[in-house]
């Protein structure tokens, strides 16, 4: 992440990776304040065994692009809702990368989805992780079906009440 102020958002990625048993490291690297360290981290990421990088940044949001410029492993950008534009500037910065230096980008504050995308990428070469991801998605389907059944049988008030108790 670009700053410790990004930690509340990026912690959601850590929680998902922990849930799936994916080893990870969190770091504060700034494209602007620590450019050399950021470049060096990206340049050695693949040889150190990283399979995917998730980079959260707000405002100008150069971190994911700088990382992507210095490694060939996938980089997933998480635009952080900061500043007067509440993350829209970060989102545009990430999705408008020049041709040849892509950054996969999730929605503003979408660290959970970034981690799920990282898990999906890593599962391509890890059958155990692929099974865990399939089971997770089955749980999502079952939860959606349960909510649909509650709505159909008991109405919207019951479904709303259940949400307020969570």
N, C-alpha and C positions, 0 to 999 in steps of 0.2 A: 504494500500500500504506500501511497505517496506521503502520508502523514498519520500520526497516531489519532488524529480526529476522524480518520476513516475506519478505525477499529470497530465501532459498533455495527457498521454495515458488514465489514469483512468477516466479523466473527460468525456470521450466518454461513459463510462458505466453510469455515473451520468446523462448525457443527455438523454439516453434511458430510464432509470428508471423514470426520471421526466416526459418524454413523456407519459409513461404508468400510471403515478400517483402512482408509487410504493414508499412507504416510505423507506428511506435508511439513512445510516450514513456513512461518510467517516472517516477514521482514518489512522494515520501513526503508524504502529506497525512493529518492526523489530525482526525477528527471532534471530538475532545476538546481536543487541544493546539493545533491551528491551525484552529479552526472558520471564521474569516473567510476565510482563504486557500482552504479546502476549498470553501466556498460559492461564492466568486468563480471558482474553477476550473470548477466544474460549470456555473455560469451562462454562461460564455463558451465552453464546450467545443464546442457545435454550430457557433457562428460561426467557431471556429478549425479546423473541419474534422474533428473527431472523429466517427466513425460509431457507435462502441460504447465504453463504459467498462468495464474489468475492475477490480474493487476487492477486494483481499484484506485481511482484517482478522480478528483473533482476539478472544476473550473477548466483550465487549459488542457488538463488531462493528457499530458504527453507521455506519462509512464508506460502505458501499454505499447505505444508506438516505438518508443526507444528500445524497449525490450525486444519487440518483434524485429527491429532493425539489426539486432545483434545476435539472434538465434534463429534456428530453423524449426524449433519445436513450436507447437501451437500456443498462441497467446490469446487469452480470453479477457476482454476489458469489461470492467464494472464501472460505469459512470456513477459518481457519488453526487448526491443532491446537496451542493454547497453553493454559496455565493448568491448574487442577485438573480441568476438565471435558474437556480434550483436544479442543476444537473443537466439542463438542456445543452449548455456549452460543452460539457464533458462528453455527452452522448454524441454530438455532432463531430467533436474532435476525434473520437474513436471510430465512428463508422465511415468517416471521410478519409481514411488512410489512402495514400497513393497506391496505384496499381503495383503489385509485386511485394508489398509489405502489409499483408492483411492482419487485422485484429478482429477476431470473432467478438461480437459485442452483445451483451445482454441489456435488459432494460435498466433504467435508473434505479440504483440501490438493489440491483438484482443479483447479489452475491450468492444466494441460494441456488438460483438457476445456473450461475457460472460454475459452481461446484458440481451440480448435476451434469452439466455439459462436459466438464473435465472427467467425471466418472464414466460417462458414455464413451469418451475418446479412449480412456485408459482400458475400458472393458473390451475393446477390440482385440487386445493382445493378452487378456486375463480372463479365462473362463469362469473363475470363481467370482470375480467382480461382475461379470456379465450376468451370472445367476442372481447375485444380490440386487442388481439394478432391475432385473425382470421381476423379482419378488416385490421390490419397492413400488414399481409401477402397478403391479396387481393390487397392492394395498390401496393405491390411489383410486383405481377403478372401483374397488369394493366400497370405499368411502363415498365416492360419488353416487353409486347405486343406492347406498343406504340413505343418503340425503334426499335423493330423488323419491325414494319410497316414502320417507317421512313427509315430504312435501305433498305427494299425491294422496296419502292416506290421512294425514293429520292436519295439513294446511300450513300456510306460511308462518302463522304465529308460533306453532310448535317448533318449526325449524329455526326461527329467530331466537326463541327462548333457549334452545340448545346451544346456539352460537354465543349467547351472552354468558352462559355457564362455563364456557371453555376458557 
